[in-house]
């Protein structure tokens, strides 16, 4: 899987980053509800160090791929929102997107590892519910 190079829009919500949320056991479990056929962002890593300086962009490694969809890692740059721990800083980013296959609806699951610019790692398991029921949230799960 080759990263796709793209300039990500400023609206790319970095208030939802995975930085600083590690649990003692190093595993974070999440759930996501998404619409069929629509990509959903699962993770974002930046190049920001703890002191807000720019280092090497963090990385995302797929541990368990989905059974009923595909994962794409995109690279780009974005400016952090004012509410982020390092506000209004332009930073390189990597983002992980899940795309359900065709008209698939049902359950899927992925596992991945993120590595931050300071070397810290976190492991994530995401249970994904692909549903076309109206009223289902159509946003990604990166709410911390």
Helices and strands as residue ranges (DSSP letters): E 4-5, G 14-16, E 27-34, E 39-46, E 59-64, E 69-79, E 90-100, E 106-115, E 121-130
